[in-house]
């Protein structure tokens, strides 16, 4: 993993507060490995948490509440934490967040009701707000103009690999050692990431991450930046459409005679494909039409999502969810490139916080909405509605970005397609 991270960091450029190329590489390598370990810990739990919650008496709507609690607290704190990191530095925020990850992982073991599990998820969401978005902002600071897609795509591998390997490992641990072992492993991985950041991650000088004039714009002004507005609208509706997949696939699996381990394989294949495609798609993003890539990827993922109820068994479900992963991989580097470009105006911590906040809002609503459809109509409706919403959101995004480009108000939209 260290070799992979080192090879991907070779072309990073230096920014104020980063003293030399070796320091830049070390920042990249440490964050790559740390985020991989943290996301691996989350991925270990993902296919099993719905089952764990159901064992505590969770209905469909309670499943939605439990998963939404994580996204709720994450979304509330990310904008504030992002802006603080622009002015006060990033390392200490990441360090506190990763330590909180480790501690919170163990509290899952003492949750004895849907209420206490919801509280644990709220705390876990706060920790998450301090890790991945801030690490993304750190890497964005080291990305030169015109290479945003490949740089952010390369770094995204750490997240997708972690989430891809995690469900496989989680299913194996559950089947071999029992459910409790999953949470111990999640805590151990987070503790390892905490130590790595504490020992090896350098901190830039305070203020070196801020926007050029040193004064991040007011939060409300973010919505007046056309590129950022388009990104946030697409991100929200995309999360609404596909946000329930990770929650309800583990519930859908047993209905077609799929074991927890096979559910882990299904979820892993989706994220593995996203990880593998980040490098080539990221390079294409730097030279291609970003809006076209976003629209194409989103349409592919939306159609595949709506086809999930037709799977009927393990292999068809594996193929369909893999197609969802391909669609996500096509759109992800382009979305991140537009977000980085906006960050040069409003501050990287602010732009990454805004992006992740809007995504989090979608992830709050999606499981709740899916739980309502599951309880009132049936679980198939979760995927039908999700696919339809994704297609509608894609159309709205395409029209908005086309209008911005035509009116010349899209910032760098003309360069982005």
N, C-alpha and C positions, 0 to 999 in steps of 0.2 A: 504493500500500500504506500509505503514511504517513497519507493522508487517511482510509482505512478504519480504521486503528488509532485515529486521533484520534477518530473518530465513535463508536467502540465504548467509548472510555475516558471519555466525558463524564460518566457518572453514578458514577464511582468515589468512594469516601469516603476520608477520611484516617485514618491510624493514627499512633500515636506514632512519631516519627522521620521522618515525612513532613511537611515544613514547610508546604506549600500545595498548592492544587489543580493548579497548573501543574507542580509536581514530581511529583504523582501521575500526571498525564497523560504526562509525559516517561518515567517508569518504565514505564508500560504500553506506550507507543509503541516504546521501545528494546527491551523484551523481546519484543514482538510481532514486530518486524522481525528481531531477532537469532535468535529461535527459528525463524521462517520460513526464514531463510537456512540455518540449521543442518539443519533437516529436509529442505529442498530438496537439500542435499548428500547426505544419507542416501538420499533418494528417487531420486536420480540413479543410485545404485549398485544399488538393490534388485532390479530386473528382470534385472540382468546378473551379479550375484555368484554365483548358482548355476551359470551357464554358465562363469564364470571359474574357479570351484572344480572343475567337471567337467573343464575343460581341464588342471587340475593332478592329475587322477586321482581325484577324489572320487566315491565310491559314494553310494548313498542314505543310508546310515548316517553317512558322513562329512559329507554335506551337513547332516544334523541336528546333528552335533558342531560344525561350523563356525558355524552360526547360533546354536546354544545357547551357545557360548563367550561371545558378546556379552552375552546375557541373564544368564549365570552371574555374570560379574564385575560387571555392573550391579546385580544383585540383592544380591550380597554387600556392596557398598559403599554402596548407597542409604540404608539405615537409619542408618548411622553418619554419613554426610554430611548427611542431613536433620536429625539432632539437633544436629550441630555448627552448622548454619546457623541453627537456632533461638536459639542462644546467642552466636554470633560474627559474625553477619551473612551476607549472601547474595552480594553482588557479587563478592568475591574468589574464591569457589568457582566461580561461573559463568564468570568470566574465565579461570581456570586450565583449566576443562573445555573451553571453546571453543578455547583455544590448543592443547590436547592433541588436539582433533578435527582441527585443521589439520595438525599434524605427523603424526598417525597416518594421515591420508588418503594421504599420500605413501608410507608404508611398505607399503601394499598393492602398490605397483609392484615392490617387491623380494622379495615373497613368492614362493618358487619351489617350494613343496610344500604339501600339506594341513596339515602340522605348523606351518610358519611362518605360514600363513594363519590358523590357529587362534589362534596367539599374538597376531597383529595384532588379531583380533576380541576377544580378552580385554582388550587395552589399550584398544581403542575403547569397550568396554563401561564401563570405569572412567571414561573421559571423559564418556560419556553420563550416568552417575550424577550428575555434577556440573553438568549443564546443565538439561535439561527438568524434572525433578522440583523442582529448586530455583527455577527460574523460575515454575513453577506455584504453589509455596508463596508466592513474592513477590506474585503476583497475588491469591492467596487472601487474603492479609493486607489487601488493598485492597477486598475484597468485603463489602458490608454484608449484614446478616442478612436473609433473605428474597429475596435476589437472587443467591444462589450459582449457581443453574443458568444464568442468563443471563450472568453475569460469566465463569464458567469456560467456558461454551459459546462465548462470543465469543472468548476467548483461544485456545480449541482450534482456531479457524479457522487460526491461524498454523501449527499442526502439520499439520493435514489438507491445507491448501493446499500446503505444502512437500512433503509426501509425495505429493500428487496431481500437481503439476507435475513433480516429480523424475523419475518413470519415463518420461514423455514426452521430457524433455530428455535423459535417459540413453540412451534408444533412438536418438534423433536423433544424439547425439554418437558413439555406437558405430558407427552405420551410415555416418556422414560422416567421422569423424576417427580411428576406432579405439578400442579398449578403454582404452588408457592415458589418453586425453583425459578420460574419465569421472572418474578419480581426481584429475587435476589440477583439474578444475572443483570437485569436492567440497572439495579443500584450499583453493581460492580463496574459496569461499563461507564456509567456516569462519573463514578469516583475516579476511574482511570483518566477520563477526559479532564476532570478538574485538576488533577496533579500535573498533567501534561501542559495545560494552559498556565498554571501557576509557575512552573519551572522554566518553560521554554518560550512562551509568547512575549515578545517585546511590546512595549506601549509607546506609541508616538507621543509627541509633545501635545499638551492640551491645546485645543483650537486648530490643530493642523488638519483635522478632518472637516472643518466647517466650510461653508460656501465661501467664495472668494472675498467678499467684503466682511466676513466674520459674523454676519447677522442673518441667521436663518429666517426666512419669511414666515409670516403668521400661518398657522395651520389652515385657516379658511382660504388663504390665497392659493393653496395647492390645487384646489378645484377649479381655479381659473386658468391653469396651465393646460392647454388643449391635449397634449400628448398624455399627461398624467390623468386627465379626466377620462380619456378613452381607455387607458389601461385599467383604471379602477372600475369603470362600468363593465368592461369585459370580465375582469377578475371576479366581480361580485356575481354576475349571472352565471359564469362558468362554475363557480363554487356551488351555487345553488343547484345547478344541474347535476354535477358529478360528486358533490360532497357526501352523498349518502352511500356511495358504492363501498367504501372501506368499512362502513358500519353494518350494512345489511347483507353483504356477500357472506360473512360468517353465519348469518341467520338463514340465508337462502340455501347455503351449501347442504345442510342436513336434509332439507326437503327433497333434494335430488340424490340422496345417499352418498354425500361426500363427507369424508372424515375431516377432523380439524387439521391434520397434517396436509391433506390435499387442499384444503382451503388456504393453508399457508403457501403451498406451491402456486396456487392461482394468483394470490396477491403478490407473491414474489416475482412471478413472471412479468406482471404489469410494470413493476418498478425496475426490474433488471433491464427490460427493453428501453425504458426511459434513460437509464444510466448509460447503456451502451451507445445510444444514439446521440448523446449530448455533444460529443466532440465533433462528429461530422455535421450535425445540424447546426451547431454553434458556428462553425466556419461558414456554412451556407448563409447563416443569418447575417454575418458581417458584410457579405457581398450581395445578398439577395433582397427581395421585397419582404420586409418584416410583416407588414399587415397581411399580405397574401399567405405567408407561412402560418400566421396565427389563425386565420380563417380556415385554411385547409386542415390544419391539425384539429381544430375544434369540431369541424363537421365530421371528420373521421371518428373521433372519440364519441360524439353525441349519438351517431347512428349505431355504433357498436354497443353503447350503453343501453339503448332501447332494445337491443337484440338479446340481452342477457336472459330474460325469461324463457326464450326459445331453446336454451342450451340443453337442458334435460339430463346431462351427465357431465362427468369430469372433463373429458377431452374437449367437447364443444365449448364448455365454459372457459377452459384455459385459452383456447384460440380467441374467443370473443374479448376476454379481458386483456389479452395481449395486444389486440388491435386498439383497445382503449389506450393502452400504454404508448403505442406508436403515435397515435394522435396527440397525446400529451407531450411527447418528446419533440414533435415538430413545432409546437407552439411555444414551449417553455423558454428557449433561449431568446426568442424574439421579444416576448413580454419582458424578460429581464433586461434586455438591451435597451428598450424604451424607458424602463424604470431608472436604469443607470444614467441615461442621457438626461432625464429630468433631474436626477440627483445633483448634477453639476450646477444646476440653478438653485435648487432648494435645500441642498445638503443631502449626502448619501444616507445618513441615518434617518432623516426625515422621509425621504422617498421610499426607502425600504420599509420603514415603519408604516407608512401610508398603504403601500401595496399589501403588506402582510395583514394589516388591520382589515382592509376591505375583504381580503380572502377569508380572514377569520370570521367576519360577519356572515359571509355566505356559508361557512362551515357551522355557524351557530344555527342558522335557519334551516339548512338542508336536513340534518338528522331529525329535527323537530317535525318538519314537513313530511319527511319520509315516515316517521313514526305514526303520524296521523293517517297517512295513506295505508300503511301496513295494517293498522288496527281497524280501519273503516272499510277498506276495499280489498286489501290483500297485498302481499309483498311484491307481486309482479308490477303493481302500479307505481312502486317506488322508482323502478328503472324506466318505465314508459314516460312518466312525468319528467324525470331527470333528463332524459334524452331530448324531450320536446323543449324544455326550458333552455338547454344548452344551444339548440339550434336557433331559438328566438334571440338569445343573447348574442350569438355570433352575427346574426343579421343586423342587430342594432349597432354593434361595434363597427362592422364594415361600413354601414351608412355614415356613422359619425366620423370615422377617420377619413372617408372619402370627401365628406363635406369640409372637414378641416383643411385637407390638402388643396381642395378647389378654392377655398377662401384665403389660403395662404396664412392660416392662423395656427398651424399645427406644430410650430416649433421646428423640430427636425423631421417632421413627418415626411416631407418630400424626400429626405434621404432614406427614410425608413420604408418607403413604399407608399 
